[in-house]
């Protein structure tokens, strides 16, 4: 088996920012109109949103969006993404290419040095041609490519697959790219979820190194692990069979078929599962949480991450030990933990351990134990 390193990391964060205050104003303007209609027909009224609720529930204050136009319009409340012709680069591939180019630059590699692309994301723009193949083509790479998804654990699961392909010699170098345009699948008229997500793209490159070789400033992958357990508590019902279940097949009705979750159950169950996963994974390598310099956890909920780490450490853990980018970026789905890694690793010393760990729908958990070289 070969030793494997992360030789390059790239991220792309959209420029446009939408604040909690802007989202609340839009949601409440729509809710006022909807409640007037409901009152007239005797239906239960909607509860309004507010910034205090959002910050307490999630820790999110702002989020970046690739296509903000339309989101704050109470008549639309959906990103306006102009369609592209089949021979144009898709928006998801374009977003992924931006992060991938930065990962290549970080690794000092060219497109010809990579022989596999995995597009690992929570949502994919289409089933085929695979977004990974489109990214591969746009970058001028050869070899093979495929898409995979495991909710917000997708990037970590992609690392798990790529690590084992490289360590066995099946692939030379693998690019795992995660372009998350998750705001395009978010119901901005759902009070429980309208504030959660933001857009971001990440990319990492894995490659082997020889025994005895070192690459200062890079991470060697010690091990990776993936875990799943079925749950309906985070779900989307949007898919190609949706139209076939409707009498009117001229349109696809999205209401009730976009992202939804039972937030209190997700919080409790993922907190317990995440804590146990982390402690057991580290123990298998003779480590305790105290022996890990930094944790890059899924950027979904500030209180959840704090509770997971408090259970693991037996005390509260600060931003230095477990950095958060959630406050300014929102939950960027599978890209979030990679963004946290990219922005918070350059102060680590040789020999320091770091744990990347993401939690997602499924339930699913994916993790990579890293050691600074």
NORMOPE-V806875 format. One record per backbone hydrogen bond with DSSP energy under -1.0 kcal/mol. NH is the residue of the N-H (numbers start at 1). CO is the residue of the C=O. E is the energy in kcal/mol with one decimal. If there is no record, write none. Layout:
BEGIN
NH,CO,E  NH,CO,E
END
This chain:
BEGIN
2,167,-3.1  5,207,-2.8  6,219,-2.6  7,205,-2.0  10,203,-2.8  12,201,-2.6  18,63,-2.7  20,61,-1.8  23,19,-2.0  24,20,-2.9  25,21,-2.2  26,22,-2.0  27,23,-2.9  28,24,-2.8  29,25,-1.7  30,26,-2.0  31,27,-2.8  32,28,-2.3  33,29,-1.3  34,30,-2.6  35,31,-3.0  36,32,-1.6  37,33,-1.7  38,34,-2.5  39,35,-2.9  40,36,-1.5  43,38,-2.5  54,50,-1.9  55,51,-2.7  56,52,-2.2  57,53,-2.7  58,54,-2.2  61,327,-2.5  62,327,-2.2  63,18,-1.7  65,16,-1.8  71,68,-1.9  76,73,-2.4  77,70,-1.1  77,73,-1.7  80,69,-2.7  88,85,-2.0  94,90,-2.6  95,91,-2.0  96,92,-2.3  97,93,-2.8  98,94,-1.7  99,95,-1.4  100,96,-2.6  101,97,-2.7  102,98,-1.2  103,99,-1.9  104,100,-2.5  105,101,-2.3  106,102,-2.3  107,103,-2.0  109,104,-2.4  113,110,-1.9  114,111,-1.4  115,173,-1.6  117,144,-1.8  118,175,-3.1  119,146,-2.0  120,177,-1.7  121,148,-1.6  134,130,-1.9  135,131,-2.6  136,132,-2.6  137,133,-2.5  138,134,-2.5  139,135,-2.1  141,136,-2.7  144,115,-1.6  146,117,-1.9  148,119,-2.3  153,150,-1.9  154,151,-1.7  157,153,-2.7  158,154,-2.7  159,155,-2.2  160,156,-2.0  161,157,-2.2  162,158,-2.9  163,159,-3.0  164,160,-1.5  165,161,-1.8  166,162,-2.4  167,163,-2.7  168,164,-1.1  169,166,-1.0  170,165,-1.4  171,165,-1.5  174,206,-2.0  175,116,-2.7  176,204,-2.8  177,118,-2.7  178,202,-3.5  180,200,-2.5  184,181,-1.5  185,182,-1.7  188,186,-1.0  190,187,-1.7  193,190,-1.4  194,190,-2.6  196,193,-1.6  198,331,-1.8  199,64,-3.2  200,180,-1.5  201,12,-2.2  202,178,-1.6  203,10,-2.2  204,176,-2.1  205,8,-2.2  206,174,-2.6  207,5,-1.9  209,3,-1.7  213,210,-2.0  218,215,-2.2  220,371,-2.8  221,4,-2.9  222,369,-2.7  223,369,-1.2  225,367,-2.3  227,365,-2.7  229,363,-2.4  231,362,-2.5  235,260,-2.7  242,239,-1.5  245,242,-1.3  246,243,-1.6  257,254,-2.8  259,185,-1.2  260,235,-2.1  262,233,-2.3  263,261,-1.1  266,262,-2.4  267,263,-2.5  268,264,-2.0  269,265,-2.8  270,266,-2.5  271,267,-1.6  272,268,-1.7  273,269,-2.3  274,270,-3.2  275,271,-2.0  276,272,-2.1  277,273,-2.5  278,274,-2.3  279,275,-2.3  280,276,-2.5  281,277,-2.7  282,278,-2.4  283,279,-2.2  284,280,-1.8  285,282,-1.6  286,283,-2.0  287,282,-2.5  291,288,-1.7  292,289,-1.8  293,353,-1.4  294,353,-1.3  295,321,-2.9  296,355,-2.7  298,357,-1.4  300,298,-1.6  302,58,-2.2  305,301,-2.2  306,302,-2.1  307,303,-2.2  308,304,-2.6  309,305,-2.3  310,306,-2.0  311,307,-2.3  312,308,-1.8  313,309,-3.0  314,310,-2.3  322,318,-2.1  329,325,-1.9  330,326,-2.8  331,196,-2.9  335,332,-1.7  336,333,-1.5  339,335,-2.3  340,336,-2.3  341,337,-2.0  342,338,-2.8  343,339,-2.2  348,345,-1.8  351,372,-3.2  352,349,-2.3  354,370,-2.5  355,294,-2.5  356,368,-2.5  357,296,-2.2  358,366,-2.7  360,364,-2.8  364,360,-2.0  365,227,-2.8  366,358,-2.1  367,225,-2.6  368,356,-2.4  369,223,-2.7  370,354,-3.3  371,220,-2.2  372,352,-2.9  373,218,-2.7
END
